[in-house]
Amino acid sequence: MNINRRQVLWAGGAIGTAALLAACSGGDDTSARSAAAGAKPRKGGTLRVGALGRASAITRDPHGTQANESDYLVIALVHDTLTAPGAETNTVPRLASKWQASDDLKTWRFTVAKGAKFHDGTPVTADDVVWSLKRLRNTPSGASRLPGIKADNIKAEGADTVVLVSDYANAELPLLTRLTTFVLKKGTKDKELDKAPGTGPFKLEWFRSGNARLVRNEDWHGGEVLLDAIEVKIFESPQAMSNALLAGQIDVASNVGAVAARTAEKRKDIQIVRRPNDMAMPIVMRTASGPFADAKVREALRLAVDREAMVKQVLSGYGTVANDILGTGDPAYAKDIVQRTRDLTKAKKLLKEAGFDTSKTYKLMTTEDISGLAESATLFATQVREAGVKIEVVKQESGTFWDKTWLKGDLYTTYWGTNDSVVFFASKTMVSDSGQNESGWKSPAFDAAYRKAIGTKDPAARAKVLHDLQQIEHDTSGYVLWGMADGIDLAAAPVRGLPTLPGYGRVQLEQAWLAR
């Protein structure tokens, strides 16, 4: 299983999209808004949060495999990343208070936030950050976490400045430091990770079998933290977590899904917090070889999908129709590209022109890792059958899927969080030399647009190039992105201040509070 792939999922990462002090707010749902009306933030109380995870996959390493959302939640509350996603701009300060690029966009200087301390009271220095980034860079997937930056090109300049030198111009480098750049004290040994002090808004009091208790960090550099403590409880299924909330055993069921939301819709004592653009569940068609290598065949499958029906049935309406472009929450997302809609007549025509063999049955591989994924595969197979394409859905055990199918299969489902950046997905999954090129897509025009976009300093000029990049992706990539799933948290009535940004945003709970 790929380390970075799974971390991005739980962040979303994405993976995804931290809300800082001014960015945190109550839920977008009407019940959440009405519950919070007129209340003033207060300090105190313990927030009990449920999060998904498996006992067999527990980790305490901030730079390691975090297959459990519960682990990622604990790590993100204890340790700060350099930057974080924001509400108005894609990247806002976290442990780094500011950053500055050289004229050629290759050298970046990050300044450690004034007053930043580890939980044991020692100040955070540039040496600590450099050591942590080098440790991160030397992990199996470190190259994809800090693309274009070799470990030798991460250096300290004085006590509070970290210098990163990229192999190529990269205007988006601060964005790439948002997700996993957790900072440890220089020289922390692997056997010390369980008790390693962080810099984040909460201190770890204890950790047992995936469950944890964290207490407020009174000296957090980011501002005042309201809760006395957060208790994290691990659950293996959304249903068990939802039942625990309804029974009053926890206060928040994190990322619990549409089924639980439907159950809670008529409950006056439960808030439904929706995070738009939280997760993508695209169908991947292999472009490098096989039956879907012809661009006409891929276009035919995209045209055979009834997107509104997919959102309604798979997501129970808790989502939005998408247009085969990843990064739907990006401010630079090209909303003016014509929305692709169902056209079975054109789909059949394209299949005929491509000489596609409609007598064969093609396998669509999927897993049941997240709610709705296998269901999306089944409905997709039903819909494309009307265009003459016969699909057999094959469900694989999670480990087998990631080892045998992901990055290799001809036709399979995948899923991603951190959907607030077109550039993120371009760099991770679509440029020709990406280590996670899910469809084996190689497009010189797309590669050129990507390099030009990240090497362009002027925001307006970069936005134009990003538009061109998205048009190419829309027209010829290996993805069918039919819709975007809302992220859904359920919360008890007294809970306030939950973040509503998608992906990484939901684990940033420093401004949550209890009105009781």
C-alpha positions in Angstrom: 0.0 0.0 0.0 1.4 3.4 -0.9 2.1 5.5 2.1 1.4 9.0 0.6 -1.7 7.7 -1.2 -3.3 6.6 2.0 -2.3 9.7 3.9 -3.9 11.9 1.3 -7.1 9.9 1.5 -7.4 10.3 5.2 -6.7 13.9 4.8 -9.5 13.9 2.6 -5.8 15.3 2.0 -5.8 15.8 1.8 -5.5 14.3 2.2 -7.3 18.7 1.8 -7.5 21.7 4.1 -6.9 23.1 7.4 -9.0 25.8 8.9 -7.0 28.2 11.0 -8.5 30.5 13.6 -10.4 32.8 11.3 -11.3 29.9 8.9 -13.1 27.7 11.4 -16.9 28.0 11.7 -20.0 26.0 12.4 -21.5 23.6 9.9 -23.1 24.7 6.7 -26.2 22.6 7.5 -29.3 24.5 8.7 -29.5 22.5 11.9 -25.9 23.3 12.7 -26.4 27.0 12.0 -29.5 27.2 14.1 -27.9 25.3 17.0 -25.0 27.8 17.0 -27.1 30.9 16.8 -26.4 33.5 19.5 -23.9 31.4 21.3 -20.5 32.9 22.4 -17.4 30.8 22.5 -16.3 29.6 25.9 -13.4 27.7 27.3 -13.6 24.3 28.9 -14.9 20.8 28.4 -13.8 17.6 26.8 -14.8 16.9 23.2 -15.2 13.1 22.4 -14.5 12.5 18.8 -15.0 9.2 16.9 -12.8 8.4 14.0 -12.4 5.5 11.7 -9.5 3.1 12.0 -8.3 -0.5 12.4 -6.3 -1.8 15.4 -4.0 -3.7 13.0 -3.0 -0.5 11.2 -2.2 1.8 14.2 0.9 4.0 13.8 2.4 6.8 15.9 4.9 8.0 13.2 4.0 11.4 11.7 6.0 10.6 8.6 4.9 7.0 8.2 1.9 5.1 7.0 -1.3 6.6 8.4 -4.0 4.2 7.1 -6.2 5.1 10.1 -8.1 8.4 10.2 -7.9 8.2 14.0 -4.1 8.2 13.9 -4.0 11.1 11.5 -6.4 13.1 13.7 -4.2 12.6 16.8 -1.0 13.3 14.9 -2.5 16.5 13.3 -3.6 17.8 16.7 -0.2 17.2 18.3 2.1 18.2 15.5 1.9 21.3 13.2 2.6 21.3 9.5 4.5 24.2 7.9 1.5 25.5 6.1 -2.2 24.7 6.0 -5.1 25.0 3.5 -7.3 28.0 4.1 -10.8 29.2 3.4 -10.0 32.2 1.2 -6.6 31.2 -0.1 -5.3 27.7 -0.8 -2.4 28.1 1.6 -2.2 29.8 4.9 0.5 29.9 7.7 0.8 27.3 10.4 4.2 26.5 11.9 5.7 28.8 9.2 4.5 32.3 9.7 5.6 33.4 6.2 7.5 32.4 3.1 9.3 34.1 0.2 10.5 32.8 -3.2 13.4 33.8 -5.3 12.8 35.5 -8.6 13.3 32.2 -10.4 10.8 30.4 -8.1 13.4 27.7 -7.2 14.5 28.9 -3.8 12.0 29.3 -1.0 12.6 30.6 2.5 10.1 29.7 5.3 10.2 31.6 8.6 9.3 29.6 11.8 6.5 31.3 13.6 7.6 33.5 16.5 7.0 31.9 19.9 6.6 28.4 18.5 7.5 25.9 21.1 7.5 22.1 21.6 5.3 20.8 24.3 8.2 20.4 26.6 8.8 24.2 26.4 11.9 24.2 24.1 11.7 26.6 21.2 11.3 25.3 17.6 14.3 26.1 15.5 15.1 25.9 11.8 17.3 22.9 12.6 14.3 21.0 13.9 12.3 21.8 10.8 15.2 20.8 8.5 15.8 17.6 10.3 12.1 16.8 10.1 11.8 17.6 6.4 14.8 15.5 5.6 13.3 12.6 7.6 10.1 13.0 5.7 12.0 13.2 2.4 13.8 10.0 3.1 10.6 7.9 3.6 9.6 5.6 0.7 7.2 8.1 -0.7 9.2 11.2 0.3 9.9 12.3 -3.3 6.2 12.7 -4.0 5.6 14.6 -0.8 8.3 17.1 -1.6 8.6 16.9 -5.4 11.6 18.4 -6.9 13.5 18.9 -3.6 16.4 16.6 -2.7 17.3 16.1 1.0 20.6 17.9 0.4 18.7 21.0 -0.7 16.9 21.5 2.6 19.0 23.7 4.9 18.7 26.1 7.9 19.6 29.7 7.6 20.0 31.2 11.0 17.8 30.2 13.9 14.3 30.7 12.3 14.7 30.3 8.5 14.4 27.1 6.5 15.6 27.2 2.8 14.2 24.7 0.3 15.8 24.6 -3.2 13.8 23.0 -6.0 15.2 21.4 -9.1 12.7 23.5 -11.1 10.6 26.6 -10.8 7.6 25.9 -8.6 5.2 28.7 -7.6 3.1 26.2 -5.7 5.7 24.8 -3.4 4.1 26.2 -0.2 0.9 24.3 -1.1 2.9 21.1 -1.1 4.0 21.6 2.5 0.5 21.5 3.9 -0.2 17.9 4.4 2.6 15.8 6.0 5.4 18.3 7.0 4.9 17.5 10.7 7.8 18.8 12.8 9.6 16.8 15.4 12.5 17.7 17.6 15.9 17.2 15.9 17.3 13.8 16.6 14.0 12.1 17.7 14.5 8.4 17.6 11.9 6.0 16.2 11.5 4.4 19.6 10.7 7.8 21.1 7.8 8.6 18.8 5.1 7.5 21.2 6.2 10.4 23.6 7.8 12.8 21.2 6.6 16.4 22.0 4.8 18.2 19.2 4.1 21.9 18.5 0.4 21.7 17.9 -2.7 23.0 19.8 -3.0 19.8 21.9 -0.6 17.7 24.0 -0.9 13.9 24.1 -1.8 12.7 27.5 -2.2 9.0 26.7 -2.6 6.7 23.7 -4.0 3.2 24.0 -5.0 0.8 21.3 -5.8 3.6 18.9 -7.7 5.6 21.4 -6.2 8.8 22.8 -6.7 11.7 25.2 -5.2 15.1 24.3 -5.1 18.2 26.6 -5.0 21.9 25.7 -1.6 23.4 24.8 -1.7 26.7 26.7 1.4 28.0 24.9 0.3 27.2 21.3 1.8 29.8 18.9 -1.4 29.8 16.8 -3.7 31.4 19.4 -6.1 30.5 22.2 -7.4 26.9 22.3 -10.9 26.6 23.8 -11.3 22.9 24.8 -9.7 21.5 27.9 -9.3 18.2 26.1 -10.1 16.0 23.1 -10.7 12.3 23.5 -10.3 10.3 20.3 -12.1 6.9 20.0 -11.3 4.5 17.2 -14.2 2.8 15.3 -13.9 0.2 12.5 -17.1 1.2 10.8 -19.2 4.3 10.2 -22.3 2.5 11.4 -20.7 1.7 14.8 -19.5 5.3 15.1 -22.9 6.7 14.2 -24.6 4.4 16.8 -22.1 5.6 19.4 -23.1 9.2 18.7 -26.8 8.5 18.8 -26.3 6.7 22.2 -24.4 9.7 23.6 -21.1 7.9 23.9 -19.2 10.5 21.7 -19.9 14.1 20.7 -18.7 14.0 17.1 -18.8 11.2 14.5 -16.1 12.3 12.0 -16.5 11.6 8.3 -19.4 9.3 8.9 -21.0 9.3 5.5 -24.3 9.9 3.7 -26.2 6.8 5.2 -25.6 8.1 8.7 -26.7 11.6 7.6 -30.0 10.3 6.3 -30.6 8.6 9.6 -29.9 11.8 11.5 -31.9 14.1 9.3 -35.0 14.2 11.5 -33.1 14.3 14.8 -33.3 17.7 16.4 -30.5 16.9 18.8 -28.0 16.1 16.0 -26.1 18.5 13.7 -25.2 17.5 10.2 -22.0 19.3 9.1 -21.4 19.1 5.4 -18.0 19.8 3.7 -18.4 20.3 -0.1 -15.8 18.9 -2.4 -14.5 16.5 0.2 -13.9 13.3 -1.7 -13.5 12.2 -5.3 -14.4 8.7 -6.4 -13.4 8.6 -10.1 -13.3 5.7 -12.4 -9.8 5.2 -13.8 -9.3 4.0 -17.4 -5.8 2.9 -18.3 -4.6 5.1 -21.2 -1.1 3.5 -21.7 -2.4 0.2 -23.0 -5.4 -2.1 -23.1 -9.0 -1.6 -24.3 -9.3 2.0 -23.0 -6.1 3.4 -24.6 -8.1 5.0 -27.4 -9.2 8.5 -26.4 -12.5 7.9 -28.3 -13.4 5.0 -26.0 -12.6 7.0 -22.9 -14.8 9.8 -24.2 -17.6 7.4 -24.9 -17.6 6.0 -21.3 -17.6 9.6 -20.0 -20.6 10.4 -22.1 -22.4 7.2 -21.1 -22.6 8.3 -17.4 -25.7 9.8 -15.9 -24.0 12.0 -13.4 -27.0 13.3 -11.6 -28.3 9.8 -11.1 -24.9 8.8 -9.7 -24.9 11.7 -7.2 -28.5 11.0 -6.2 -28.2 7.2 -5.8 -24.6 6.7 -4.7 -24.3 9.8 -2.5 -27.9 10.1 -1.5 -27.8 13.6 -2.8 -24.9 14.6 -0.4 -22.6 15.7 -3.2 -22.4 17.5 -6.5 -22.0 16.7 -10.2 -18.4 16.9 -11.4 -16.9 17.4 -14.9 -13.9 14.9 -15.1 -11.5 17.5 -13.6 -9.8 16.7 -10.3 -9.4 19.6 -7.8 -13.0 20.9 -7.8 -12.5 23.0 -4.7 -9.6 25.0 -6.2 -10.3 28.8 -6.6 -8.7 28.3 -10.1 -11.1 25.4 -11.0 -12.4 26.1 -14.5 -16.1 26.3 -14.0 -16.6 27.7 -17.5 -15.5 24.4 -19.2 -18.7 23.0 -20.7 -20.3 20.5 -18.4 -20.2 17.0 -19.9 -23.7 15.4 -19.9 -25.0 12.0 -20.9 -25.2 11.4 -24.7 -25.7 7.7 -25.5 -26.0 8.3 -29.2 -22.6 10.0 -29.4 -21.1 7.4 -27.1 -22.2 4.6 -29.4 -20.8 6.4 -32.4 -17.4 6.9 -30.8 -17.2 3.3 -29.8 -17.9 2.2 -33.3 -15.4 4.6 -34.8 -12.8 3.3 -32.3 -13.5 -0.3 -33.3 -14.3 -1.1 -29.6 -15.2 -4.8 -29.1 -18.7 -4.7 -27.5 -18.9 -8.5 -27.5 -16.5 -8.7 -24.6 -17.1 -8.2 -20.9 -14.6 -6.0 -19.2 -13.8 -6.1 -15.5 -14.1 -3.1 -13.2 -12.1 -3.6 -10.1 -13.2 -1.9 -6.8 -13.0 -2.2 -3.0 -15.3 -1.4 -0.1 -12.8 0.8 1.6 -15.2 3.7 1.8 -18.9 4.0 1.7 -20.4 4.3 -1.8 -17.3 3.2 -3.7 -18.5 -0.3 -4.7 -22.0 1.1 -5.3 -20.6 3.7 -7.7 -18.9 0.9 -9.7 -22.1 -1.1 -9.9 -24.2 1.9 -11.1 -21.5 2.9 -13.6 -21.6 -0.7 -15.0 -25.4 -0.5 -15.3 -25.3 2.9 -17.1 -22.6 2.2 -19.6 -24.4 -1.1 -20.6 -26.9 1.2 -22.3 -24.1 2.3 -24.6 -23.3 -1.3 -25.4 -20.3 -1.7 -23.0 -20.6 -4.8 -20.8 -18.9 -4.4 -17.4 -18.4 -7.0 -14.6 -17.8 -5.4 -11.2 -15.2 -7.3 -9.2 -14.7 -6.4 -5.5 -11.2 -7.0 -4.1 -10.0 -7.1 -0.6 -8.3 -3.8 0.2 -4.7 -5.0 0.5 -5.0 -7.0 -2.8 -6.5 -4.0 -4.6 -3.7 -1.6 -3.6 -1.0 -4.1 -4.3 -2.3 -5.7 -7.5 -4.8 -3.3 -9.2 -4.0 0.3 -8.3 -1.7 1.9 -10.9 -1.8 -1.3 -13.0 -5.5 -2.1 -13.8 -7.3 -1.3 -17.0 -10.4 -0.2 -15.3 -10.8 0.5 -11.6 -12.2 2.8 -9.0 -10.1 5.1 -6.8 -10.7 7.8 -4.3 -9.0 11.0 -3.2 -9.5 13.8 -0.6 -7.7 17.1 -0.6 -9.7 18.3 -3.6 -8.9 22.0 -3.3 -6.0 22.0 -5.8 -5.8 21.3 -9.5 -2.0 21.5 -9.3 -1.9 18.9 -6.5 -3.6 16.3 -8.6 -1.6 17.2 -11.8 1.6 16.6 -9.9 0.5 13.5 -8.1 -1.5 11.6 -10.6 -1.3 13.0 -14.2 2.1 14.3 -15.3 4.0 11.7 -17.2 6.7 11.1 -14.7 4.4 11.0 -11.6 5.1 8.0 -9.4 1.3 7.7 -8.9 0.1 8.1 -12.4 -3.1 6.1 -12.0 -4.0 5.8 -15.6 -0.5 5.7 -17.2 -1.4 8.9 -19.0 1.4 10.6 -21.0 0.4 13.9 -22.5 3.2 16.2 -23.7 0.7 19.1 -23.9 -0.5 18.5 -20.3 3.1 18.1 -19.0 4.1 21.4 -20.7 1.0 23.2 -19.3 1.8 21.9 -15.8 5.5 23.0 -15.9 4.5 26.4 -17.3 1.8 26.9 -14.6 4.0 26.1 -11.6 6.8 28.2 -13.2 4.6 31.3 -13.7 4.8 33.9 -10.9 2.0 36.2 -12.1 -1.3 34.9 -10.6 -3.4 36.0 -13.6 -1.1 34.4 -16.1 -0.8 31.2 -14.1 -4.6 31.0 -13.9 -4.8 31.1 -17.7 -2.3 28.3 -18.0 -4.2 26.3 -15.3 -7.3 26.7 -17.4 -5.6 25.2 -20.4 -4.3 22.4 -18.3 -7.8 21.6 -17.0 -9.2 21.6 -20.6 -6.7 19.0 -21.6 -7.5 16.9 -18.6 -11.2 17.2 -19.3 -10.8 16.2 -22.9 -8.3 13.3 -22.9 -7.3 12.1 -19.4 -8.0 8.6 -18.0 -10.6 9.8 -15.4 -14.3 9.7 -15.2 -15.0 12.0 -12.3 -18.8 11.9 -12.2 -19.3 13.7 -8.9 -17.9 14.9 -5.6 -19.0 13.5 -2.3 -19.7 15.9 0.6 -17.7 15.1 3.7 -20.2 14.6 6.6 -19.7 14.9 10.3 -22.5 14.3 12.8 -22.3 16.3 16.1 -24.3 16.5 19.3 -26.2 19.7 19.8 -23.8 21.5 22.2 -20.8 21.2 19.8 -19.7 24.5 18.2 -16.9 25.7 16.0 -16.4 22.5 13.9 -14.4 23.3 10.8 -16.2 23.0 7.5 -13.4 23.0 5.0 -12.9 19.6 3.3 -10.1 17.1 3.6 -7.4 18.1 6.1 -9.7 20.8 7.5 -11.8 18.4 9.5 -8.9 17.4 11.8 -8.2 21.0 12.8 -10.3 21.3 16.0 -8.5 24.0 17.9 -11.5 26.3 17.7 -14.1 23.8 18.5 -16.0 24.3 21.8 -18.9 23.1 23.9 -21.9 25.2 24.8 -22.7 23.6 28.1 
